[in-house]
């Protein structure tokens, strides 16, 4: 599947139970960061388990254009020969980040304090997404940005020739913004400080420390204060990328709503800043268990077992949990449809500026499938109908959003009537093996509408 080619309609429908082991892809967030920090280190970084979806492949291509050596061997091991902090070469071509908001924002940060100029673009979805949330703090370092109205791509970034460190309070909970500022701070003298009022995924901080940067985190009355000492020499690393909890969400949630299901998802990253969905599902009454808990590469990991859970109950999801599960709300809303009573989700304004307006798109699709949904600027409520009572039967627009497409396909696996999506091709950006993996567990997913 390709998010840039001919649309691929898909339909899912009720079948037998989902049973087996789901080997989901490597963590997308960690994969992006491993490539970028490997490119900023001096020497060879070796990466296994890298997610080979289009989003990450676009980041790998970008690192090559900035002068790093990036190769993959026949066994799937990636090697990055870094150029060092401040060592990026000026690209001789436009950097196309495809569908990846994470990729483009992190790369902008990584190059913003080097004296090079780069132009960024993406697909139709990415070119609609706001970039000012990143370019505004990067301007404080001395970088300049010229783009389309509303701070949108295509956009040219002129890196700072004499960068200065900054102290920046992130105005919205966003790991992408925080990470862009920290990556920019690598090539600024002195200390760059980022303050976040709500904790977001901390893969960047963990990985910077692993590569040898001096970085501290302190919880204070004004929020979490992260301090990075600039201009380190990053040391190359050997990184084993854990499996992506955001990808695991789809087979896990499907198993909870399809009768008789028992699915094991091995080697899932359980970083506490990413595991909010699993905590929420357990509070709803999900039969969800962690097995073989351990730590790999500084990240907590476990094997996750999900079994059919016919007595799910709607809950109010704590707003403070939103940052730890922001990408999982679409598929959570599908589970909520099969729970008894309302599931209330607040503090989720970020969903409106993702690959699509995920609140509006999911609400429209759920309503078309017979589920009552209320929504506002930063909240929505799904009124669950209980196991076996969700009509389905609708055709949904994916809006070039991989998580929307997968969420509605999960819905079709347990609804009374099949559910179709107009274009499942964007799934390749983050979960290229989704179709085959779900079919291997017993799901009935067919191409065509």
C-alpha positions as CSV (number, residue, x, y, z in Angstrom):
1,X,0.0,0.0,0.0
2,X,1.2,3.5,-0.8
3,X,-0.1,6.7,0.6
4,X,0.8,8.5,-2.6
5,X,-0.7,6.3,-5.4
6,X,-4.0,4.9,-6.5
7,X,-6.6,4.8,-3.8
8,X,-7.2,1.3,-2.3
9,X,-10.7,0.8,-1.0
10,X,-11.1,-1.8,1.7
11,X,-14.0,-3.5,3.6
12,X,-13.9,-5.4,6.8
13,X,-16.7,-7.6,8.2
14,X,-17.5,-10.0,11.0
15,X,-15.8,-13.3,10.9
16,X,-14.4,-15.8,13.4
17,X,-12.3,-14.9,16.5
18,X,-8.9,-13.2,16.2
19,X,-6.3,-15.7,17.5
20,X,-2.5,-15.8,17.3
21,X,0.6,-13.6,17.7
22,X,0.7,-10.1,16.2
23,X,4.2,-9.0,15.2
24,X,3.6,-5.3,14.9
25,X,6.2,-2.9,13.4
26,X,8.9,-1.1,15.2
27,X,8.0,2.1,17.1
28,X,7.6,5.0,14.7
29,X,8.6,7.7,17.2
30,X,11.8,5.9,18.2
31,X,12.6,5.0,14.6
32,X,12.5,8.7,13.5
33,X,14.7,9.8,16.4
34,X,17.2,7.0,16.0
35,X,17.9,8.0,12.4
36,X,18.1,11.7,13.2
37,X,20.4,11.4,16.2
38,X,22.4,8.8,14.4
39,X,23.0,11.3,11.7
40,X,24.1,13.9,14.3
41,X,26.5,11.5,16.0
42,X,30.2,10.9,15.0
43,X,30.6,7.4,13.8
44,X,28.3,4.5,13.0
45,X,24.9,3.9,14.7
46,X,23.4,0.5,14.2
47,X,19.6,0.1,14.3
48,X,17.6,-3.1,14.4
49,X,13.8,-3.3,14.3
50,X,13.4,0.0,12.5
51,X,9.9,0.7,11.2
52,X,10.1,0.5,7.4
53,X,6.9,2.4,6.8
54,X,7.0,5.3,4.3
55,X,7.1,8.0,7.1
56,X,10.4,6.6,8.4
57,X,11.8,5.9,5.0
58,X,11.3,9.5,4.1
59,X,13.3,10.6,7.2
60,X,16.1,8.2,6.2
61,X,16.1,9.7,2.8
62,X,16.3,13.2,4.3
63,X,19.3,12.3,6.5
64,X,21.1,11.1,3.3
65,X,20.3,14.5,1.6
66,X,21.8,16.3,4.7
67,X,25.0,14.3,4.2
68,X,24.7,11.3,6.5
69,X,25.4,7.8,5.2
70,X,22.3,5.7,5.7
71,X,22.2,2.0,4.5
72,X,20.2,-1.1,5.1
73,X,21.6,-4.6,4.8
74,X,19.8,-7.7,3.6
75,X,18.9,-8.7,7.1
76,X,17.1,-5.5,7.9
77,X,19.8,-3.8,10.0
78,X,20.2,-0.1,9.3
79,X,23.6,1.7,9.7
80,X,23.9,5.5,10.0
81,X,27.2,7.2,9.5
82,X,26.8,10.5,11.3
83,X,28.2,13.9,10.4
84,X,28.2,15.3,14.0
85,X,26.3,18.0,15.6
86,X,26.3,21.1,13.3
87,X,27.7,19.0,10.5
88,X,24.6,18.9,8.2
89,X,25.4,19.7,4.5
90,X,23.1,22.0,2.6
91,X,20.5,19.9,0.7
92,X,20.6,20.1,-3.1
93,X,17.0,19.1,-3.4
94,X,13.6,19.6,-1.7
95,X,13.0,17.5,1.4
96,X,9.8,15.6,0.9
97,X,8.5,14.3,4.2
98,X,5.4,12.6,2.7
99,X,2.7,12.2,5.3
100,X,4.9,12.6,8.4
101,X,4.3,15.5,10.8
102,X,6.8,14.0,13.2
103,X,9.5,13.7,10.5
104,X,9.2,17.2,9.1
105,X,9.1,18.9,12.5
106,X,12.0,17.0,14.0
107,X,14.1,17.5,10.9
108,X,13.4,21.2,10.9
109,X,14.6,21.4,14.5
110,X,17.7,19.3,13.8
111,X,18.8,21.6,11.0
112,X,17.6,25.0,12.3
113,X,20.8,25.8,14.2
114,X,23.2,24.9,11.3
115,X,24.1,27.5,8.6
116,X,22.2,25.7,5.8
117,X,19.0,26.3,4.0
118,X,16.4,23.6,3.3
119,X,13.0,23.5,1.7
120,X,10.4,21.1,3.0
121,X,7.2,19.7,1.4
122,X,4.8,16.8,1.9
123,X,1.7,15.2,0.6
124,X,-1.7,16.9,0.4
125,X,-2.4,16.1,4.1
126,X,0.9,17.2,5.5
127,X,0.8,20.5,3.5
128,X,-2.3,21.4,5.4
129,X,-0.9,21.0,8.8
130,X,0.4,23.9,10.9
131,X,4.2,24.4,11.2
132,X,4.3,27.7,13.1
133,X,4.2,25.8,16.4
134,X,7.7,24.7,15.5
135,X,9.0,27.6,13.4
136,X,8.1,30.1,16.1
137,X,10.4,28.7,18.7
138,X,13.1,27.9,16.1
139,X,13.1,31.6,15.2
140,X,14.3,32.3,18.8
141,X,17.5,30.4,18.0
142,X,18.0,32.7,15.0
143,X,16.4,30.5,12.2
144,X,14.1,32.0,9.6
145,X,11.1,30.4,7.9
146,X,9.3,31.3,4.7
147,X,6.2,29.3,3.8
148,X,2.6,29.4,2.7
149,X,0.0,31.4,4.5
150,X,-0.9,30.1,7.9
151,X,2.6,28.7,8.4
152,X,2.1,25.7,6.1
153,X,4.3,23.7,3.7
154,X,6.0,24.0,1.3
155,X,8.4,26.0,3.5
156,X,12.0,27.0,3.4
157,X,14.1,27.1,6.7
158,X,17.2,29.3,6.8
159,X,19.3,27.9,9.6
160,X,20.9,30.2,12.2
161,X,24.5,31.1,11.5
162,X,25.1,32.2,15.1
163,X,22.5,30.3,17.1
164,X,21.7,31.3,20.7
165,X,20.2,29.0,23.3
166,X,16.6,29.5,24.3
167,X,14.2,29.0,27.2
168,X,10.8,27.9,25.8
169,X,7.5,27.0,27.5
170,X,5.6,24.7,25.1
171,X,2.1,26.3,24.7
172,X,0.4,23.0,23.8
173,X,1.2,19.4,24.9
174,X,3.3,18.3,21.9
175,X,6.3,15.9,21.9
176,X,7.0,17.1,18.3
177,X,7.4,20.7,19.3
178,X,9.5,19.8,22.4
179,X,11.7,17.5,20.4
180,X,12.3,20.1,17.6
181,X,13.4,22.7,20.2
182,X,15.7,20.2,21.9
183,X,17.2,19.0,18.6
184,X,17.8,22.7,17.7
185,X,19.5,23.2,21.1
186,X,22.1,20.6,20.3
187,X,24.0,23.1,18.1
188,X,23.4,26.2,20.3
189,X,26.0,27.1,22.9
190,X,25.0,27.0,26.6
191,X,21.8,25.6,27.9
192,X,18.5,25.2,26.1
193,X,15.6,24.8,28.4
194,X,12.1,23.5,27.5
195,X,9.2,23.7,29.9
196,X,6.1,21.5,29.3
197,X,3.1,21.9,31.6
198,X,1.9,18.4,30.7
199,X,4.3,15.6,30.2
200,X,4.5,14.2,26.6
201,X,6.3,11.2,25.2
202,X,10.0,11.4,26.3
203,X,11.7,9.3,23.7
204,X,13.9,12.3,22.6
205,X,15.2,12.9,26.2
206,X,15.9,9.2,26.7
207,X,17.7,8.9,23.4
208,X,19.7,12.1,23.8
209,X,21.0,10.8,27.1
210,X,21.8,7.5,25.4
211,X,23.9,9.3,22.7
212,X,25.9,11.1,25.4
213,X,24.2,14.5,25.6
214,X,24.0,16.2,29.0
215,X,20.3,16.5,29.6
216,X,18.3,16.8,32.9
217,X,14.6,16.7,33.7
218,X,13.0,18.2,36.8
219,X,9.4,18.4,37.9
220,X,8.7,21.9,39.2
221,X,5.6,23.9,40.0
222,X,5.7,25.5,36.5
223,X,5.9,22.1,34.9
224,X,8.5,19.6,33.6
225,X,11.7,21.5,33.0
226,X,14.2,19.9,30.6
227,X,17.7,21.3,30.3
228,X,20.0,20.4,27.5
229,X,23.7,21.4,27.3
230,X,24.5,22.4,23.7
231,X,27.3,21.4,21.4
232,X,28.1,17.9,22.6
233,X,29.8,15.3,20.6
234,X,27.2,12.6,20.3
235,X,28.4,9.0,20.5
236,X,27.0,6.4,18.0
237,X,24.8,3.8,19.5
238,X,23.4,0.3,18.9
239,X,19.6,0.6,19.1
240,X,17.0,-2.1,19.2
241,X,13.7,-0.4,18.4
242,X,10.8,-1.8,20.5
243,X,7.4,-2.5,18.8
244,X,5.1,0.4,18.3
245,X,2.3,0.7,21.0
246,X,0.3,2.9,18.6
247,X,0.4,0.1,16.0
248,X,-0.3,-2.5,18.7
249,X,-3.5,-0.6,19.5
250,X,-5.3,-1.9,16.4
251,X,-4.9,-5.7,16.9
252,X,-5.4,-5.2,20.6
253,X,-8.6,-3.2,20.3
254,X,-9.9,-5.6,17.6
255,X,-9.3,-8.5,19.9
256,X,-11.3,-6.8,22.7
257,X,-14.5,-6.5,20.6
258,X,-14.4,-9.6,18.4
259,X,-15.9,-12.7,20.2
260,X,-13.6,-15.5,21.2
261,X,-10.4,-13.5,20.4
262,X,-7.0,-14.1,22.1
263,X,-4.1,-12.1,20.7
264,X,-0.5,-11.8,21.9
265,X,1.5,-8.8,20.8
266,X,5.1,-9.3,21.8
267,X,7.9,-6.8,22.6
268,X,5.6,-3.7,22.9
269,X,7.2,-0.5,24.2
270,X,5.4,0.6,27.5
271,X,7.0,3.9,28.0
272,X,4.7,5.6,30.6
273,X,4.4,8.6,28.3
274,X,2.9,6.3,25.6
275,X,0.8,3.7,27.4
276,X,-2.3,5.7,28.2
277,X,-4.5,3.7,25.9
278,X,-3.8,0.4,27.6
279,X,-4.5,2.0,31.0
280,X,-7.7,3.4,29.7
281,X,-8.8,0.1,28.2
282,X,-8.2,-1.7,31.5
283,X,-10.4,0.9,33.3
284,X,-13.1,0.1,30.8
285,X,-12.9,-3.6,31.8
286,X,-10.7,-4.9,29.1
287,X,-9.0,-8.3,29.6
288,X,-5.5,-7.0,28.9
289,X,-2.4,-8.4,30.5
290,X,1.3,-7.6,30.5
291,X,3.6,-10.6,30.3
292,X,7.4,-10.8,30.5
293,X,7.9,-7.2,31.7
294,X,11.5,-6.1,31.0
295,X,13.7,-3.2,29.9
296,X,15.4,-2.9,26.5
297,X,17.5,0.1,25.4
298,X,16.3,2.2,28.3
299,X,12.6,1.6,27.4
300,X,10.2,-0.6,29.4
301,X,8.9,-3.5,27.2
302,X,6.4,-6.3,27.7
303,X,4.4,-8.9,25.8
304,X,0.7,-7.7,25.7
305,X,-2.1,-10.2,25.7
306,X,-5.6,-9.1,24.7
307,X,-8.8,-11.2,25.0
308,X,-12.4,-10.6,24.0
309,X,-14.1,-8.5,26.6
310,X,-17.9,-8.5,26.2
311,X,-18.6,-6.3,29.3
312,X,-16.7,-3.1,28.5
313,X,-18.1,0.0,30.2
314,X,-17.8,3.7,29.0
315,X,-15.7,5.9,31.2
316,X,-14.4,9.5,31.4
317,X,-10.8,9.5,30.2
318,X,-8.7,11.8,32.4
319,X,-7.7,14.9,30.3
320,X,-4.2,14.7,31.7
321,X,-3.8,11.3,30.0
322,X,-4.4,12.8,26.5
323,X,-0.7,13.4,25.7
324,X,0.2,9.8,26.4
325,X,-2.4,8.4,23.9
326,X,-3.2,11.2,21.5
327,X,-2.8,9.0,18.4
328,X,-5.0,6.2,19.9
329,X,-8.2,8.2,20.4
330,X,-9.6,7.2,17.0
331,X,-9.4,3.5,17.7
332,X,-10.5,4.0,21.3
333,X,-13.6,5.7,20.0
334,X,-14.4,2.5,18.1
335,X,-14.0,0.4,21.3
336,X,-16.2,2.9,23.0
337,X,-18.9,2.2,20.5
338,X,-19.0,-1.4,21.7
339,X,-18.9,-0.5,25.4
340,X,-22.0,0.1,27.5
341,X,-22.7,3.8,28.1
342,X,-20.8,7.1,27.3
343,X,-17.1,7.4,26.9
344,X,-16.0,11.0,27.5
345,X,-12.8,12.3,26.0
346,X,-11.6,15.8,26.9
347,X,-8.5,17.9,26.4
348,X,-8.0,16.5,22.9
349,X,-7.8,19.7,20.8
350,X,-4.6,18.3,19.2
351,X,-6.8,15.7,17.3
352,X,-8.1,18.6,15.2
353,X,-4.7,19.3,13.6
354,X,-3.4,15.8,13.0
355,X,-3.3,14.2,9.5
356,X,-7.0,15.0,9.5
357,X,-9.4,16.6,11.9
358,X,-9.7,13.3,13.7
359,X,-12.6,14.3,16.0
360,X,-14.7,15.4,13.0
361,X,-13.8,12.5,10.8
362,X,-14.3,9.8,13.4
363,X,-17.5,11.4,14.6
364,X,-18.9,11.5,11.1
365,X,-18.0,7.8,10.4
366,X,-19.3,6.6,13.7
367,X,-22.6,8.4,13.3
368,X,-23.0,6.9,9.8
369,X,-22.5,3.5,11.4
370,X,-25.4,4.1,13.9
371,X,-23.4,5.4,16.9
372,X,-24.4,8.6,18.7
373,X,-21.5,11.1,19.1
374,X,-21.3,14.5,20.6
375,X,-18.3,16.7,20.0
376,X,-16.8,20.2,20.7
377,X,-13.6,22.1,20.1
378,X,-11.5,19.9,22.4
379,X,-13.8,17.1,23.5
380,X,-16.1,14.4,22.3
381,X,-18.4,11.7,23.7
382,X,-19.2,8.4,22.2
383,X,-22.4,6.8,23.4
384,X,-21.6,3.1,23.4
385,X,-24.3,0.6,22.4
386,X,-22.7,-2.5,24.0
387,X,-21.4,-5.7,22.5
388,X,-23.2,-6.9,19.4
389,X,-25.3,-3.8,19.0
390,X,-23.3,-1.6,16.7
391,X,-25.0,-1.5,13.3
392,X,-22.1,-0.5,11.0
393,X,-22.8,-0.8,7.3
394,X,-21.2,2.6,6.5
395,X,-18.6,3.7,4.0
396,X,-16.0,6.1,5.5
397,X,-13.6,8.6,4.1
398,X,-10.0,8.1,5.4
399,X,-8.9,11.7,4.5
400,X,-5.4,10.4,3.8
401,X,-5.1,9.5,7.5
402,X,-3.7,6.0,8.3
403,X,-5.2,5.8,11.8
404,X,-8.7,6.7,10.6
405,X,-8.5,4.0,7.9
406,X,-7.3,1.3,10.4
407,X,-9.8,2.4,13.1
408,X,-12.9,1.9,10.8
409,X,-11.5,-1.4,9.5
410,X,-11.4,-2.5,13.2
411,X,-15.0,-1.4,13.6
412,X,-16.1,-3.6,10.7
413,X,-14.7,-6.7,12.4
414,X,-17.4,-6.6,15.1
415,X,-20.2,-4.5,13.7
416,X,-23.5,-6.1,12.5
417,X,-22.8,-5.0,8.8
418,X,-19.5,-4.5,6.9
419,X,-17.6,-1.2,7.2
420,X,-15.7,0.2,4.2
421,X,-13.0,2.9,3.8
422,X,-12.6,4.8,0.6
423,X,-8.8,4.6,0.7
424,X,-6.6,2.4,2.9
425,X,-3.4,3.2,1.0
426,X,-2.1,5.7,3.7
427,X,-1.8,2.8,6.2
428,X,1.6,2.1,4.5
429,X,3.0,5.2,6.1
430,X,3.0,3.7,9.6
431,X,1.9,0.0,9.4
432,X,2.8,-1.5,6.0
433,X,1.9,-5.0,7.1
434,X,-1.5,-4.2,8.7
435,X,-3.6,-6.0,6.1
436,X,-1.6,-9.2,6.1
437,X,-1.2,-9.2,9.9
438,X,-4.9,-8.9,10.6
439,X,-5.8,-11.5,8.0
440,X,-3.3,-13.8,9.7
441,X,-5.1,-13.4,13.0
442,X,-8.4,-14.3,11.2
443,X,-9.8,-10.9,10.3
444,X,-12.0,-10.7,7.1
445,X,-10.6,-7.7,5.3
446,X,-11.1,-7.4,1.6
447,X,-9.9,-4.9,-1.0
448,X,-12.8,-3.1,-2.6
449,X,-15.9,-1.4,-1.3
